[in-house]
Amino acid sequence: MFNGNILRDAIISAANNIANQKKAVDDLNVFPVPDGDTGTNMSMSIGNAARELERLENETVGKVSAVAASALLRGARGNSGVITSLLFRGFSKGFKDADEITPENLTAAFKAGVEAAYKAVMKPTEGTILTVARVASEYAEVALIEGKDAIEVFEAAMAGANDALAQTPELLPVLKKAGVVDAGGQGFVVILEGMYSVLKNGVMIESKNAPAEEPEEDEGRSAVAELEDFDINFPYCTEFIVNRAEGCDKEPAELRSYLESIGDCVVVVDDEEIIKVHVHTDHPGNAIEKALTFGALVKLKIENMCDQNERAKHDAQNKGKKPAKNADRTETIKSVAPEKHFGFVSVAAGEGLKALFTDLGADVVVSGGQTMNPSTDDILRAIEATPAETVFVFPNNKNIIMAAEQAIPLATRNVIVIHTRTIPQGVTAMLNFDPDASDNDNAIAMQDAINNVSTGQITFAARDSDFDGKQIKQGELLALDNGKIVFTDTELDTCLVRLTKQLIKRDSAFVTLFYGEDVTDEQAEAMNDLLNEKFGDKVEITLVNGGQPVYYYIISVE
């Protein structure tokens, strides 16, 4: 059997192993567009857990797995990183309250991880990391039934993962055509190999890379022009964490119901060991007394929102500008008091795009996109820095949606993630917001609106590829129609005209052309003139300096 120190070292070894091999995993991606690739995202996600685990000493297996799961959740980047975090989240459930790893709880951990990952994916695709993890779990269960010990169960899981990985090309034709296995599945196998080195031989794989610097934090930009007076029925913003008392079997739902009876903006997030609470009330003492029946309180914070608002208005008037919404942020995520009902967080890369979303009303713009997917923690910080009771989040990239949704249960306010997969969809969604409509009606309206916008993108091939029947050479221009590569070219002007023509339909009325950081103003104006010459009699064309990386042009057609 293995104790907590061994599990700690195994996970750190896994993080080092995927960090060492992340480029090899990245290179398995068959989609040739330069992006925040699978290996990089998985490495950064589990690397966050490794940093937390390095602080632990002589803890139980249950504690180590819980710390790893929590850190992975906050650090998850991209879909592959989120799925990895969910697998470890399941592990923490399987190891709950365990002092050591046994064949039984190890098998339960694999099973719980797979269940958590499959449940989180709306349409699970076989031939991916999900399949690899599922087969690993199935092999582990067979080994348990056969009476194997813990290391033999782990070895069986590894054998299952490798067998499933080898079969991924048979399940996904695009992999077979490219002659590769699934990148996420390969990454999971690399993680298991890193753990196995410690569990079997007591050897931690060392990192061959210099410690990665954390991405520079984007403080965001506020589009709120003035601080306005607002009614506060429950003036005391009360937050705390309950460390559950041993033997307490009371349900967190009971605490939530009580808090809702004495206040509003109630958020109760429970975990195996803690309950995170946020409530606005005029009797914080009552909230505290009730919570004490569940366990001991830590990180208690009570703020008078009326006083905060008056001081904020006073500072803004004296300085001639509004106070920074997140100026008091520390390493621990802190929440600003709500000053309004609705708020907005958008993800974008490029100064022009950031300015555009700010102009449209975004309170905070998270720096990120195709080449660097922000983590759940990055998005959560932006949400908590938004002074609103309900925050709409626009990921604007399909690989960021899952990370954004992971922030929902962690936030101290109501969060609604609109599934915007591109920048044009995010712009359209914000333009269709109705301040007089309800949260739910706005969510429906914005989600419907993004279905009426088409997105074109022109970028370059990051690698040679045989994708979807097309032989693609590194450096060639790629034309994407709503995320799908439709043709390649070598000349930017002909590529832009051809793609725009394909996007414009009979009922199209507006075209917006966002040009990137690698396009000069003069080049963009020339392209705009060319498009107006070709299509100006059919649609209204607007040119915007987006300043985005990777994409020479992003085309929005409505």
Stockholm file with secondary structure:
# STOCKHOLM 1.0

chainA/1-558         MFNGNILRDAIISAANNIANQKKAVDDLNVFPVPDGDTGTNMSMSIGNAARELERLENETVGKVSAVAASALLRGARGNSGVITSLLFRGFSKGFKDADEITPENLTAAFKAGVEAAYKAVMKPTEGTILTVARVASEYAEVALIEGKDAIEVFEAAMAGANDALAQTPELLPVLKKAGVVDAGGQGFVVILEGMYSVLKNGVMIESKNAPAEEPEEDEGRSAVAELEDFDINFPYCTEFIVNRAEGCDKEPAELRSYLESIGDCVVVVDDEEIIKVHVHTDHPGNAIEKALTFGALVKLKIENMCDQNERAKHDAQNKGKKPAKNADRTETIKSVAPEKHFGFVSVAAGEGLKALFTDLGADVVVSGGQTMNPSTDDILRAIEATPAETVFVFPNNKNIIMAAEQAIPLATRNVIVIHTRTIPQGVTAMLNFDPDASDNDNAIAMQDAINNVSTGQITFAARDSDFDGKQIKQGELLALDNGKIVFTDTELDTCLVRLTKQLIKRDSAFVTLFYGEDVTDEQAEAMNDLLNEKFGDKVEITLVNGGQPVYYYIISVE
#=GR chainA/1-558 SS CBCHHHHHHHHHHHHHHHHHHHHHHHTTCCCCSCCSCHHHHHHHHHHHHHHHHTTCCSCCHHHHHHHHHHHHHHHCBHHHHHHHHHHHHHHHHHTTTCSSBCHHHHHHHHHHHHHHHHHHCSSCCTTSHHHHHHHHHHHHHHHHHTTCCHHHHHHHHHHHHHHHHHHHHHHCHHHHHHTCCCHHHHHHHHHHHHHHHHHHHCCCCCCCSCCCCCCCCCCCCCCCCSCCCCCCSSCEEEEEEEEECTTCCCCHHHHHHHHHHHEEEEEEEECSSEEEEEEEESCHHHHHHHHHTTEEEEEEEEEEHHHHHHHHHHHHHHHTSCCCTTTTCCSSCCCCCCCEEEEEEEEECSHHHHHHHHHHTCSEEEECSSSSCCBHHHHHHHHHTSCEEEEEEECCSTTTHHHHHHTGGGSSSEEEECCCCSHHHHHHHHHTCCTTSCHHHHHHHHHHHHTTCEEEEEEECSSCEEETTEEECTTCEEEEETTEEEEEESCHHHHHHHHHHHHCCTTCCEEEEEECTTSCHHHHHHHHHHHHHHHTTTSEEEEEECCCSSCSEEEEEC
#=GC SS_cons         CBCHHHHHHHHHHHHHHHHHHHHHHHTTCCCCSCCSCHHHHHHHHHHHHHHHHTTCCSCCHHHHHHHHHHHHHHHCBHHHHHHHHHHHHHHHHHTTTCSSBCHHHHHHHHHHHHHHHHHHCSSCCTTSHHHHHHHHHHHHHHHHHTTCCHHHHHHHHHHHHHHHHHHHHHHCHHHHHHTCCCHHHHHHHHHHHHHHHHHHHCCCCCCCSCCCCCCCCCCCCCCCCSCCCCCCSSCEEEEEEEEECTTCCCCHHHHHHHHHHHEEEEEEEECSSEEEEEEEESCHHHHHHHHHTTEEEEEEEEEEHHHHHHHHHHHHHHHTSCCCTTTTCCSSCCCCCCCEEEEEEEEECSHHHHHHHHHHTCSEEEECSSSSCCBHHHHHHHHHTSCEEEEEEECCSTTTHHHHHHTGGGSSSEEEECCCCSHHHHHHHHHTCCTTSCHHHHHHHHHHHHTTCEEEEEEECSSCEEETTEEECTTCEEEEETTEEEEEESCHHHHHHHHHHHHCCTTCCEEEEEECTTSCHHHHHHHHHHHHHHHTTTSEEEEEECCCSSCSEEEEEC
//
